[in-house]
Amino acid sequence: MDFKDSLKKPSGIVVLITLIFVLGVLFWKIDGIKEMLTGLVGTEEKAILSLESSKTNCRVGEKVNLNLKLNSNNQDIVALDAFIKYNPDYFALKSIDTSNSIFGVNNECTYQGNFCQLTNFNTPTNFSTPGVVEIVQAKPSPGVNNSDGLVAQLQFRCLKKMNFSEDNFTIDLNKSNVILDSEDGENVLSGVNNLILNIIAGSSASGKLKIKRVQGKRNKPLVFIIRILDVDTEKIIKEINKSVSDCDEQEFEVDPKVEPGSYLIKVRAAGYLAKKITANWPPSQVIEVPILRAGDLNGDGIINELDWSLLHGHWHKPFESGDFNSDGIINTLDWSFMNRNWGLTES
């Protein structure tokens, strides 16, 4: 019985289907082929916008550059409007550089009342959703014609560890435009190449913090909450809880495992207003944290009637967070600390 005849039997059909399935899985597992099939959104018929980076991983706290590139597919392009999406919980946009753009500078083109080199960050006038940036470029006729032309370089800071399973920097194919040098200004964008970038743990470097004083409390254990934040966006990069056995003036070592750089360091304890310090990490000397002031029981960054309601709800009862004088009970002495700091906000 030859192969053709065997296919007439049900068992032969099952074998054939199984064989096709196995070959399909093996085909999909070949990295090069998989990338070829999934890397492009759209087609390659006309213009292509691509996001590229020399890195596949970045460390927590590290900065990474992404290049937005245009393949015009041998066409003359006079304008470009690219919408790039990213997750602001993991990446903070630091800067956009169009100084080396193939579209050049100092041309007379305008777009929505602004020069065409305008790059729009996530300002309220342009976007209501964080994690989107628009890049607009243009050049008078005949425009640009390039198979691998740099449009802009975007710099991001990586905020916290995460392994991604799909593209996390994407160009919105539906909103973006690549305009042909023609009378009707045809949009010839046919596809986009997106990018995946993973974030790995930062380097280990310790430093010392010195809490000048915790207002009111004496000779008590306490937990300090230390957050390492991005300077510009205040996104949390790392959070550390540091327990001390005595809340009097403390100097202790912490290791947030972040890349060397400038950070916003936020320190608070339950019931106290947070203090923020901008400093380099690792620090060259001990970072001194000013007095932590009592009264912010709900941790919203201001001492007001919401905190008073929490204190009053435990009147003449034990309440660790509101027991500012450490006498084991909530009373007028604790209220006096809160009243003294009424209206203060974290700073």
ROTORTI-232768 format. One record per atom (N, C-alpha, C, O): residue in three letters; x, y, z. Coordinates in pm, whole numbers, plus 50000, padded with zeros to 5 digits. Example, Ala and Ser with C-alpha at 12.3 -4.5 7.8 and 13.67 -1.06 7.14 Angstrom:
residues 2
ALA513194943150780 ALA512304955050780 ALA513204967050780 ALA514244966850846 SER512854977550708 SER513674989450714 SER512905000350787 SER513415011450804 
This chain:
residues 347
MET500864988150000 MET500005000050000 MET500905012550000 MET501775013850086 ASP500695021449905 ASP501525033549901 ASP500955044249994 ASP499885042650053 PHE501725055350006 PHE501365066250098 PHE500005072150062 PHE499215075550151 LYS499735073449934 LYS498475079349889 LYS497295070949933 LYS496275076349976 ASP497425057649922 ASP496325048749962 ASP496115048950113 ASP494985047850161 SER497215050450188 SER497095050350334 SER496285062050386 SER495665061150492 LEU496265073050311 LEU495525084750354 LEU494025082750344 LEU493255090450401 LYS493585072250270 LYS492155069650257 LYS491585063750384 LYS490375064250405 LYS492435058150471 LYS491975052250595 LYS491945062850705 LYS492785071750704 PRO491005062050801 PRO490925071850910 PRO492225073050988 PRO492645084051026 SER492875061351011 SER494125061851088 SER495205069651014 SER496015076451077 GLY495215068750884 GLY496195076150804 GLY495945091050811 GLY496885098950815 ILE494685094850812 ILE494355109050822 ILE494805114650956 ILE495345125650964 VAL494585106751064 VAL494995111051197 VAL496505113051203 VAL496995122851258 VAL497245103551144 VAL498705104551142 VAL499145117151068 VAL500055124151113 LEU498495119950954 LEU498855131650876 LEU498595144550954 LEU499435153550955 ILE497445145351019 ILE497115157351098 ILE498115159151211 ILE498585170251236 THR498455148051278 THR499435148651388 THR500785153351338 THR501445161551402 LEU501195148251221 LEU502475152151162 LEU502495166951130 LEU503485173851156 ILE501415171951074 ILE501345186151040 ILE501435194651166 ILE502105204951168 PHE500735190051272 PHE500745197451399 PHE502155198151458 PHE502605208851500 VAL502855186651462 VAL504205186151517 VAL505155194951438 VAL505945202451496 LEU505065194151306 LEU505935202451222 LEU505635217251245 LEU506535225651245 GLY504345220251264 GLY503965234151289 GLY504555239351418 GLY505055250551423 VAL504515231251523 VAL505095235151652 VAL506595237151640 VAL507135247051690 LEU507275227651573 LEU508715228851555 LEU509065241351474 LEU510025248451506 PHE508285243851372 PHE508495255751288 PHE508355268351371 PHE509155277651358 TRP507345268651458 TRP507105280351541 TRP508205282451643 TRP508485293851681 LYS508825271751688 LYS509855272651791 LYS511175277951739 LYS512025282151817 ILE511365277851608 ILE512605283051552 ILE512595298151570 ILE511775305151510 ASP513515303251654 ASP513445317151694 ASP513435326751578 ASP512635336151575 GLY514305324551483 GLY514385333751369 GLY513085334551293 GLY512645345351254 ILE512455322851271 ILE511195322551198 ILE510095328551281 ILE509245335851229 LYS510085325751412 LYS509055331251499 LYS509125346451499 LYS508095353151491 GLU510345351851509 GLU510495366351507 GLU510015372151376 GLU509395382851373 MET510295365151266 MET509885369951136 MET508365370651126 MET507805379651063 LEU507695360851188 LEU506245360351180 LEU505565370151275 LEU504505375451244 THR506165372551392 THR505495380751492 THR506065394751505 THR505435403351567 GLY507245397351449 GLY507895410151468 GLY507195421651398 GLY507265432951445 LEU506535419051289 LEU505915429551209 LEU504415429551229 LEU503755419151219 VAL503875441451256 VAL502425443151260 VAL502025450551134 VAL502495461751110 GLY501165444651053 GLY500825450550924 GLY501515443050811 GLY501695430950819 THR501895450250707 THR502555444150592 THR503835451750558 THR504145461950619 GLU504575446450459 GLU505795453150414 GLU505605459650277 GLU506575462450207 GLU504365462050240 GLU504105467150105 GLU504595481350085 GLU505105484749978 LYS504435489850189 LYS504825503850174 LYS505755507850288 LYS506695500650319 ALA505485519250352 ALA506385524250456 ALA506255516150585 ALA505185511250619 ILE507395514750655 ILE507455507350781 ILE508085516350888 ILE509115522650864 LEU507465516951005 LEU508065523451121 LEU508565512551217 LEU507875502651239 SER509755514551274 SER510345504351361 SER510895510551488 SER511385521851488 LEU510795502951598 LEU511455506351723 LEU512615496751743 LEU512425484551735 GLU513815502051768 GLU514995493651783 GLU515795497951906 GLU515775509551947 SER516485488251964 SER517385490952076 SER518565481352067 SER518425470152020 SER519715486052114 SER520895477352117 SER520825467352231 SER521645458152239 LYS519835469052321 LYS519705460252437 LYS518405452452432 LYS517395456952377 THR518445440452491 THR517225432752511 THR516805433052658 THR515655430052690 ASN517745436752748 ASN517465437852890 ASN518025450952942 ASN519025456052890 CYS517395456453044 CYS517995467753116 CYS517815465253266 CYS516885458353307 ARG518705470853346 ARG518635468953490 ARG517725479353555 ARG517535490253501 VAL517185475953668 VAL516375485353744 VAL517185498053770 VAL518305497353819 GLY516615509653736 GLY517295522353755 GLY518145526653638 GLY518555538253631 GLU518415517453545 GLU519265520553429 GLU518475527853322 GLU517255526353311 LYS519185535953244 LYS518575542753129 LYS518875534953002 LYS519955529152988 VAL517925534952910 VAL518075527552785 VAL517555536152670 VAL516545543052684 ASN518235535652556 ASN517855543452439 ASN517115534752337 ASN517515523452309 LEU516025540152283 LEU515265533652177 LEU515285542752054 LEU515135554952066 ASN515475536851937 ASN515475544551813 ASN514195542051735 ASN513805530551712 LEU513535552951695 LEU512405552051604 LEU512935554051463 LEU513545564351433 LYS512715544051376 LYS513265544651240 LYS512175543151134 LYS511115537451158 LEU512475548651016 LEU511555548250904 LEU512195541350784 LEU513305544650744 ASN511475531650728 ASN511815525950598 ASN510725530650502 ASN509595525850508 SER511065540150415 SER510055545950325 SER509745537050206 SER508835540050128 ASN510505526050191 ASN510265516750081 ASN510345523649945 ASN509475522049858 ASN511425531549931 ASN511715538649805 ASN510635548549765 ASN510325550249647 GLN510045555149867 GLN509035565449841 GLN509475578549906 GLN510235578650002 ASP508985589649852 ASP509285602849908 ASP508255606150016 ASP507055606449990 ILE508745608550138 ILE507875610950252 ILE508065625250302 ILE509195629650322 VAL506955632450320 VAL507055646450363 VAL506645648650508 VAL506955659150565 ALA505955639050570 ALA505525640950709 ALA505335627450777 ALA505105617250712 LEU505455627750909 LEU505335615550988 LEU504715619251122 LEU505065629351183 ASP503785611051167 ASP503125613151296 ASP503045599351364 ASP502205591151327 ALA503905596951462 ALA504015583751525 ALA503525584151669 ALA503935592751747 PHE502645574751703 PHE502155573151840 PHE502805560651900 PHE502575549551853 ILE503615562552003 ILE504335551552067 ILE503735549052206 ILE503565558352285 LYS503435536452234 LYS502845532652362 LYS503855524552444 LYS504635516752389 TYR503815526552576 TYR504655518952668 TYR503945518452803 TYR502975525652824 ASN504425509952892 ASN503805508553024 ASN504515517653124 ASN505665515053159 PRO503845528453170 PRO504515537853260 PRO504765532353399 PRO505465538553479 ASP504205520553431 ASP504505514253559 ASP505915508453561 ASP506495506453668 TYR506465505653443 TYR507775499353434 TYR508825508053366 TYR510025505753383 PHE508395517953289 PHE509335526453216 PHE508955541153234 PHE507775544753228 ALA509965549653256 ALA509755564153266 ALA510455570853149 ALA511655569053129 LEU509705578553072 LEU510275585652958 LEU511105597453009 LEU510595606053081 LYS512385597852972 LYS513295608153020 LYS513515619152917 LYS513565630952953 SER513655615452790 SER513935625652688 SER513655620152549 SER513605608052527 ILE513485629452455 ILE513365625952313 ILE514295635152235 ILE514245647352251 ASP515115629352151 ASP516105636852074 ASP515835635151925 ASP515905623951873 THR515535646151857 THR515325645651712 THR516415653351636 THR516275656451518 SER517525656251708 SER518565664551646 SER519235657651527 SER519745664451438 ASN519225644251525 ASN519845636951414 ASN518805630651322 ASN519105621151249 SER517605635851325 SER516525630351244 SER516775632351095 SER517335642451053 ILE516355622551016 ILE516485623750870 ILE515605635050817 ILE515805639650704 PHE514635639650896 PHE513785650650852 PHE514455664150871 PHE513975674250819 GLY515555664450947 GLY516295676850964 GLY515585686551055 GLY514575683151117 VAL516115698751064 VAL515555709051151 VAL515425722051073 VAL515895723350960 ASN514775731851137 ASN514635745351083 ASN513875746050951 ASN514135754850870 ASN512935736650929 ASN512095738150811 ASN510845746050848 ASN510595748450967 GLU510055749850751 GLU508935758750776 GLU507615751250797 GLU506565757550811 CYS507655738350800 CYS506435730550816 CYS505865732250957 CYS506625733151054 THR504545732850969 THR503875733151099 THR502815722251105 THR502305717751002 TYR502515718251228 TYR501505707751249 TYR500715711551373 TYR501295712951481 GLN499405713251360 GLN498535717351470 GLN499075729851539 GLN499055730851662 GLY499565739251458 GLY500035751951511 GLY501435751851569 GLY501885761951623 ASN502125740651559 ASN503485739551613 ASN504445735151503 ASN504045729651401 PHE505745737751528 PHE506745732951432 PHE506715717751424 PHE506455711051524 CYS506985712451308 CYS506825698151285 CYS507805689651364 CYS507595677551379 GLN508875695551415 GLN509795687751497 GLN509285685951640 GLN509935679351721 LEU508125691651670 LEU507575690751805 LEU507425676251849 LEU506905667851775 THR507875673451968 THR507635660252028 THR506785662452151 THR507155670152240 ASN505665655952157 ASN504705658052265 ASN504845647452372 ASN504625635552347 PHE505225651652493 PHE505235642552606 PHE503805641252657 PHE502885646652597 ASN503625634252767 ASN502265631452814 ASN501655643352885 ASN501315642553003 THR501505654452814 THR500925666352873 THR499415665552866 THR498865659552773 PRO498705671452965 PRO497245670552968 PRO496575675752842 PRO495485671252807 THR497215685352773 THR496595690952654 THR496605681352536 THR495845682952441 ASN497465671152543 ASN497595662052429 ASN497065648152460 ASN496495641652372 PHE497235643452584 PHE496855629752615 PHE496175629052751 PHE496555636252844 SER495195620552763 SER494575618052892 SER495065604852949 SER494805601753066 THR495765596952868 THR496245583852911 THR497765583852921 THR498445586852823 PRO498325580653038 PRO499785579753051 PRO500335568452964 PRO499605559152928 GLY501595569352930 GLY502225558552855 GLY502095559752705 GLY502265549952634 VAL501795571852655 VAL501715574152510 VAL502515586652479 VAL502385596752548 VAL503325586052376 VAL504055597952331 VAL503895599252180 VAL503945589352107 GLU503695611452135 GLU503525614151992 GLU504765621251940 GLU505255630752001 ILE505255616651827 ILE506415622851762 ILE505995627351624 ILE505535619351542 VAL506155640251597 VAL505765646151468 VAL507015651451398 VAL507795658951457 GLN507195647551273 GLN508335652151193 GLN507855655151051 GLN506915648851003 ALA508495664550986 ALA508125667750848 ALA509265675050778 ALA510145680750841 LYS509205674650645 LYS510195681550563 LYS509545684850429 LYS508875676250371 PRO509715697250380 PRO509075701050254 PRO509465691850139 PRO510495685150143 SER508635691750036 SER508845683349917 SER510275685149864 SER510755696449857 PRO510945674449825 PRO510455660649811 PRO510515652449939 PRO510275640349934 GLY510815658650053 GLY510825651350178 GLY512045642450195 GLY513155646350161 VAL511835630250248 VAL512935620850273 VAL512625607650204 VAL511465604050183 ASN513685600650170 ASN513565587350109 ASN514715578950163 ASN515865580550123 ASN514385569850257 ASN515435562850328 ASN514935549150372 ASN513785547650414 SER515805539150362 SER515405525650401 SER515675522650549 SER515155512850602 ASP516495531050615 ASP516825528650756 ASP517115542050823 ASP518185544050881 GLY516155551250814 GLY516375564850859 GLY515965567151004 GLY514865563251045 LEU516845573351082 LEU516545576551221 LEU515575588351227 LEU515825598851168 VAL514475586551298 VAL513485597151317 VAL513685603851453 VAL513685616151462 ALA513865595951557 ALA514045601351691 ALA514675590851781 ALA514545578851757 GLN515365595551885 GLN515885586551988 GLN515175589752120 GLN515175601152166 LEU514575579552178 LEU513845581052303 LEU514645574452416 LEU515135563152402 GLN514775581352526 GLN515475575652641 GLN514485572852754 GLN513695581452793 PHE514555560652807 PHE513685556452917 PHE514535551853034 PHE515675547453017 ARG513955553053155 ARG514555546853272 ARG513715534553309 ARG512485535253311 CYS514375523453338 CYS513675511153377 CYS513415511653527 CYS514325514153606 LEU512155509353567 LEU511735512153703 LEU511745500153797 LEU512175501453911 LYS511275488553752 LYS511235476953841 LYS511295464153761 LYS510935463753643 LYS511765453653827 LYS512035440953760 LYS510775434953699 LYS509715434753761 MET510915430153574 MET509795423553507 MET510295416753381 MET511045422653303 ASN509865404253360 ASN510125397253234 ASN508845397553152 ASN507795392753197 PHE508925402953034 PHE507745404652949 PHE507655393452847 PHE508675388652797 SER506445389452816 SER506235378552719 SER505795383752584 SER505675376052488 GLU505565396852574 GLU505155402552446 GLU505705416752434 GLU506255422152530 ASP505545422652316 ASP506075435952293 ASP505545445752397 ASP504345446252424 ASN506455453752455 ASN506015463752552 ASN506305478052506 ASN505985487452578 PHE506905479652390 PHE506995492552323 PHE506355490752186 PHE506875483452102 THR505225497352165 THR504465494952041 THR504125508151972 THR503885518352037 ILE504115507551841 ILE503695518951759 ILE502245516351719 ILE501925505851663 ASP501375525851748 ASP499945524251716 ASP499755525851565 ASP499795536951511 LEU499535514551499 LEU499405514551353 LEU498185522351308 LEU498215528651202 ASN497125522251385 ASN495875528951345 ASN495955544051357 ASN495355551251278 LYS496705549051458 LYS496785563451477 LYS497955569851403 LYS497885581651366 SER499025562351380 SER500225567951319 SER500045569751168 SER499245562851105 ASN500805579351113 ASN500735582350970 ASN502125584950914 ASN502985590650980 VAL502325580450790 VAL503515583950713 VAL502995589450580 VAL502415582050501 ILE503205602550557 ILE502525609450447 ILE503415610550323 ILE504545615450329 LEU502865605750212 LEU503565605650084 LEU503595619750023 LEU502675627650042 ASP504675622649951 ASP504785635249878 ASP503895634449753 ASP504365631249644 SER502635637449771 SER501665636849662 SER500585647249684 SER500495653149791 GLU499775649449584 GLU498745659849594 GLU497715656649701 GLU497235665749769 ASP497365643949717 ASP496335640449815 ASP496915636749951 ASP496155633350042 GLY498255637249969 GLY498855634350098 GLY498495620650151 GLY498045619250264 GLU498705610450069 GLU498315596850104 GLU499135591550222 GLU500355593550228 ASN498445584750314 ASN499125577950424 ASN499615564250374 ASN498795555750340 VAL500915562250369 VAL501465549950313 VAL502085540950419 VAL502855531950386 LEU501765543250545 LEU502245534450651 LEU501515521050641 LEU500295520450652 SER502275510250622 SER501655497150603 SER501985487450716 SER501335476950728 GLY502985490650799 GLY503345481350905 GLY504285487551006 GLY504915497850979 VAL504385481251123 VAL505285486051229 VAL506035474251289 VAL505485463351303 ASN507265476551326 ASN508055466751401 ASN508145471651545 ASN508755482051572 ASN507555464151636 ASN507555467951777 ASN508755461851850 ASN509605455551788 LEU508805463751981 LEU510005459952057 LEU509615454152192 LEU508655458452255 ILE510385444152236 ILE510245438752371 ILE511525441252448 ILE512625438752397 LEU511395446252570 LEU512555449352653 LEU512265444552795 LEU511295448852856 ASN513115435752848 ASN512935430552983 ASN513735438653083 ASN514735444953049 ILE513275438553207 ILE513945445853315 ILE514455435753417 ILE513685427753469 ILE515745436353444 ILE516345427053539 ILE516765434453666 ILE516775446753669 ALA517095426953770 ALA517415432953900 ALA518605442353889 ALA519525440053810 GLY518565453053967 GLY519645462853966 GLY520895457654037 GLY520885447154100 SER521945465354026 SER523195461654091 SER523065463854242 SER522225471654287 SER523895457054318 SER523845457954464 SER524835468354513 SER526045466954494 ALA524315478754578 ALA525175489054634 ALA524495494654758 ALA523375499854750 SER525155493654872 SER524545498054997 SER524905512455028 SER525885517954978 GLY524085518455113 GLY524335531955160 GLY523675533855295 GLY522885525455339 LYS524005544955362 LYS523485547155496 LYS522495558855500 LYS522695569255438 LEU521425556655577 LEU520445567055606 LEU520495570155755 LEU520705561155837 LYS520295582855789 LYS520245586855930 LYS518935594455951 LYS518755605455898 ILE518035588656030 ILE516795595356065 ILE517085604756181 ILE517435600256290 LYS516935617656159 LYS517305627356261 LYS516495625456388 LYS517045625056499 ARG515165624156372 ARG514315621956490 ARG512905618356444 ARG512455623156340 VAL512225610056521 VAL510825607056500 VAL510065614356609 VAL510195611056727 GLN509275624256571 GLN508655633256668 GLN507805625856771 GLN506885618456736 GLY508125627856898 GLY507305622457006 GLY507785609057058 GLY508015607657178 LYS507935599156972 LYS508235585457018 LYS509625584557081 LYS510575591357040 ARG509715575857182 ARG510985573357248 ARG511075558557287 ARG510105552557334 ASN512245552957267 ASN512545539457315 ASN511525529157272 ASN511105520657351 LYS511115529857146 LYS510125520557092 LYS510625514556961 LYS511345521256886 PRO510265502056931 PRO510585496556798 PRO509725503456693 PRO508615507956722 LEU510245504156572 LEU509515511156465 LEU509965505456331 LEU511095500756317 VAL509065506056233 VAL509385501756097 VAL509395513956006 VAL508385520955993 PHE510525516555943 PHE510635527355845 PHE510365521655705 PHE510875511055669 ILE509565528755629 ILE509255524955491 ILE510075533955400 ILE509865546055397 ILE510995528055327 ILE511925535655242 ILE511605532455097 ILE511685520955055 ARG511265542755021 ARG510965540954879 ARG511995548154793 ARG512305559854817 ILE512525541254694 ILE513425547154595 ILE512565550354473 ILE511995541454412 LEU512485563254437 LEU511585567854331 LEU512355573954216 LEU513465578954232 ASP511745573454098 ASP512285580753983 ASP512145595654011 ASP511085600254055 VAL513195603253986 VAL513225617454021 VAL512125625353951 VAL511505634054012 ASP511885622353824 ASP510945630253746 ASP509495625853763 ASP508605634253777 THR509255612953761 THR507875607953761 THR507395603453899 THR506195601653921 GLU508335601553993 GLU508045596254127 GLU507455582154122 GLU506775577954216 LYS507705575054014 LYS507335560854010 LYS508235552954105 LYS509435555654116 ILE507645543254173 ILE508405535354269 ILE509335525654195 ILE508885517654113 ILE510625526354224 ILE511595517054169 ILE511855505754267 ILE511985494154227 LYS511935509154395 LYS512195498954497 LYS511615503654630 LYS511635515454662 GLU511095494154707 GLU510595497154842 GLU511235487754942 GLU511315475654919 ILE511685493255052 ILE512355485555156 ILE511715488755290 ILE511465500455320 ASN511455478755371 ASN511015480755508 ASN512195477955602 ASN512785467155599 LYS512515487755684 LYS513645486455775 LYS513145487155920 LYS512655497555965 SER513265476055993 SER512825475456132 SER513965479456224 SER515105475056207 VAL513645488056322 VAL514635491856422 VAL514055488956561 VAL512845489756581 SER514905485556653 SER514455481956787 SER514245494156875 SER513565493356978 ASP514845505456835 ASP514725517656915 ASP514565529356818 ASP515445531756735 CYS513445536556829 CYS513145546956729 CYS513825560256760 CYS513595570056690 ASP514645560856863 ASP515455572856883 ASP516415574256763 ASP516445565456677 GLU517175584856758 GLU518005587856641 GLU518715575356589 GLU519435568556662 GLN518475572556461 GLN518955560056402 GLN519815562656280 GLN519545571756202 GLU520845554656265 GLU521655554356143 GLU521775539856103 GLU522275531556179 PHE521325536755984 PHE521335522755942 PHE521655521655793 PHE521535531255717 GLU522055509655755 GLU522455506955617 GLU521325500155541 GLU520645491455595 VAL521125504255417 VAL520125497955330 VAL520765495055195 VAL521695501855153 ASP520255485055128 ASP520745481054996 ASP519555478954904 ASP519015467954897 PRO519125489554831 PRO517935488554746 PRO518175481154614 PRO517225478654540 LYS519425477754585 LYS519755470754459 LYS519245478354337 LYS518445473254259 VAL519725490554322 VAL519405498754205 VAL520695503054138 VAL521765503054198 GLU520575506754011 GLU521735511753938 GLU522185525053996 GLU521355532754044 PRO523485527953993 PRO523965540954038 PRO523285552253961 PRO523125551453839 GLY522885562654032 GLY522205573853967 GLY521515582654069 GLY521615580454190 SER520805592754019 SER520085602054104 SER518655597154127 SER517965593554032 TYR518215596854253 TYR516895591854288 TYR516225601154389 TYR516865609254455 LEU514915599554398 LEU514155605854505 LEU513935595254612 LEU513345584754584 ILE514405597954733 ILE514295588254842 ILE513215593154939 ILE513315604054994 LYS512205584954959 LYS511065588555044 LYS511055579555167 LYS511055567355155 VAL511055585755286 VAL511105578355411 VAL509895582155496 VAL509605593955515 ARG509185572055546 ARG508075574655638 ARG507955563055736 ARG508595552655721 ALA507125565155837 ALA506765554655932 ALA505275556055957 ALA504715566755935 ALA504635545556002 ALA503185545756024 ALA502815556956120 ALA503335557656232 GLY501905565856076 GLY501455576956158 GLY502235589756138 GLY501915599856201 TYR503265589656051 TYR504125601156034 TYR504165605855888 TYR504065597955795 LEU504325619055872 LEU504485624655738 LEU505795619955677 LEU506815619155745 ALA505765616955548 ALA506965612655478 ALA507885624555451 ALA507445635955439 LYS509165621555441 LYS510165631255400 LYS510825626355272 LYS511105614455257 LYS511065635655178 LYS511685632255050 LYS513035639155039 LYS513195650955071 ILE514005631454992 ILE515355636754972 ILE515835632454834 ILE515775620654800 THR516315641854755 THR516935638454627 THR518425636154650 THR519115644854703 ALA518915624454610 ALA520315621154637 ALA520825611054536 ALA520045603854472 ASN522125610554522 ASN522755600454438 ASN522855587354515 ASN523085587154636 TRP522685576254440 TRP522855563054502 TRP523865554954423 TRP523755554254300 PRO524855548754489 PRO525065549054633 PRO525605562554679 PRO526345569054606 PRO525235566854799 PRO525675580054847 PRO527135579954888 PRO527645569854936 SER527785591154870 SER529195592354911 SER529325594355061 SER530395592255117 GLN528225598355126 GLN528205599955271 GLN526825596455322 GLN525915593555244 VAL526645596655453 VAL525355593155513 VAL524285603255470 VAL524505615255477 ILE523135598155424 ILE522015606855388 ILE521205609655514 ILE520685600455578 GLU521085622355549 GLU520355626055670 GLU518915629555636 GLU518645638055551 VAL517995622955704 VAL516565625055684 VAL516055634255795 VAL516285631355913 PRO515385645355761 PRO514875654655862 PRO513865648155956 PRO513495636555938 ILE513425655556054 ILE512485650656154 ILE511215645556087 ILE510645652356001 LEU510765633756126 LEU509475628556081 LEU508395633756176 LEU508445631056296 ARG507435641156122 ARG506435647856205 ARG505175639356219 ARG504715633156123 ALA504615639356339 ALA503495630556374 ALA502165635756320 ALA501935647756311 GLY501285626156284 GLY499895629856254 GLY499285624156129 GLY498065623956117 ASP500095619456034 ASP499525614355908 ASP499155599555925 ASP499875590755878 LEU498035597155991 LEU497655583456023 LEU497195575455903 LEU497385563255899 ASN496585581955803 ASN496105574455686 ASN497105574455570 ASN496825568755465 GLY498255580755589 GLY499325580155490 GLY499045587055358 GLY499625583355256 ASP498155597255358 ASP497835604055232 ASP498685616455208 ASP498455623755111 GLY499655619055296 GLY500585630055274 GLY500145643355330 GLY500775653555302 ILE499065643655409 ILE498615656155471 ILE497975652855606 ILE497345642355622 ILE498145661855702 ILE497545659955835 ILE496275668355842 ILE496335680655840 ASN495125661655850 ASN493845668755847 ASN492775661155925 ASN493075652356006 GLU491515664755899 GLU490405659055975 GLU490265643855957 GLU489725637156044 LEU490755638355844 LEU490705623855825 LEU491595616655926 LEU491245606055977 ASP492725622755954 ASP493625616956054 ASP493035618456195 ASP493135609356278 TRP492405629956220 TRP491785632156351 TRP490685621856376 TRP490535616956488 SER489895618556273 SER488815608956292 SER489365595156330 SER488755587956409 LEU490525591456274 LEU491155578756310 LEU491645579056454 LEU491495569356528 LEU492255590256492 LEU492745591556629 LEU491595591156729 LEU491655584256831 HIS490525598756698 HIS489375599456788 HIS488685585856801 HIS488115582756906 GLY488735577756695 GLY488115564656699 GLY488785555056795 GLY488215544756829 HIS489995558456839 HIS490725549856934 HIS490925556957068 HIS491825553457145 TRP490105566857095 TRP490295575057216 TRP490255566357341 TRP489345558457362 HIS491275568257423 HIS491455560657547 HIS491635545657523 HIS491305537457609 LYS492155542357406 LYS492435528357373 LYS493865527357319 LYS494435537457277 PRO494445515657319 PRO495755513957255 PRO495645515557103 PRO494705510557042 PHE496585522457044 PHE496615524356898 PHE498045528256861 PHE498425539956868 GLU498825518256821 GLU500265519956801 GLU500615531756711 GLU501475539956745 SER499945532756596 SER500305543256499 SER500035557256551 SER500735566756516 GLY498995558656638 GLY498635571856688 GLY499175574956826 GLY498935585756879 ASP499905565556885 ASP500455567557019 ASP501805574757008 ASP502865568657023 PHE501735587556982 PHE502945595156949 PHE503875597257069 PHE505075598957052 ASN503315597057193 ASN504185598957310 ASN504555585857378 ASN505175585757484 SER504155574757316 SER504565561357361 SER504125557957504 SER504855551257576 ASP502935562757544 ASP502465559357679 ASP501435548057678 ASP500885544557782 GLY501155542257557 GLY500305530557548 GLY498835533257531 GLY498055523757524 ILE498415546057523 ILE496985549157511 ILE496815562257433 ILE497675570957438 ILE495685563557361 ILE495415575757283 ILE494695585757374 ILE493665582657433 ASN495265597757384 ASN494675608257468 ASN495075622057417 ASN495565623457306 THR494845632157501 THR495105645857459 THR496575648457429 THR496895657557352 LEU497465640857486 LEU498885642657458 LEU499195639157312 LEU499975645857245 ASP498565628457264 ASP498755624657124 ASP498075634957032 ASP498615638456927 TRP496895639657072 TRP496205649856992 TRP497045662556983 TRP497015669456881 SER497785665757088 SER498595677957086 SER499675677356978 SER499985687556916 PHE500235665456956 PHE501225663956848 PHE500555666256712 PHE501085673556628 MET499405660056692 MET498685661556565 MET498275675956542 MET498405681256431 ASN497765682456648 ASN497305696256637 ASN498455705656601 ASN498285715156524 ARG499635702756658 ARG500825710956631 ARG501205710556482 ARG501745720256429 ASN500935699356417 ASN501335697456277 ASN500165698756180 ASN500295695356062 TRP499035703656228 TRP497815704456146 TRP498065711656014 TRP498625722556012 GLY497635705355904 GLY497755711455772 GLY499085709255702 GLY499225712655584 LEU500065703655771 LEU501365701055708 LEU501225689955603 LEU500405680955616 THR502045690855499 THR502075680655394 THR503465674855382 THR504445680955425 GLU503545662955323 GLU504865656755307 GLU505725664955213 GLU505215670855118 SER506995665355239 SER507895673555158 SER509295667255156 SER510205672655093 
